[in-house]
């Protein structure tokens, strides 16, 4: 990319402009150096704690984040709106995750976890545009035809966001490894391209996609 925004875009793995909110959505890989404090605060927020169960003292949280960053099957991302960090994402290879014990995972299936951190971003319609961008980034891997999610079955707000982005409810299951009752959601590449991106809300991405 060339032009005045090139230096900004170079910091991200994926970047797009979403017309539905008239905001730039950007994703970059998380790091201990840049994100430890903010992620510790976000995961300790009242609206996050019941679903993520990572409300830990800072030293223990640092160790847990370091494990995630070193995990070959998972890539943590920080999501930004107009270059302001405000969300956390985990993109993972489903066949190498505990969720593979609960459905017939293809080796190229990817999965996603998400949270919005600062409370001022809640309830303002940002979750769906952010999720659209993340799933579009995941489908840039040429062999991935499905993106799955396994949110807490109680979290109807998150479930509705996934459905707005082309995910279909498959079945509820007891996810003992994650200590929750989960709902398996599946997004097929073809449906995402035709029904979600086909509405023209997202402009072509400007960043460089990284393999998850």
Buried (B, 14 or more C-beta within 10 A) or exposed (E): EEEEEEEBBEEBBBBBBBEBBEBBBBBBBBEEEEBBEBBBBBBBBEEBEEBBEBBBEEEEBBEBBEEBBEBEEBBBBBBBBEBEBBBBBBBBBBBBBEBBEBBEBBEBBBBBBBBBBBEEBBEEEBBBBBBBBBBBBBBBBEEBBBBBBBBBBBBEEBBEBBBBBBBEEEEEBEBEEBEBEBBBBBBBBEBBEEEBBEEEBBEEBBBEBBEB
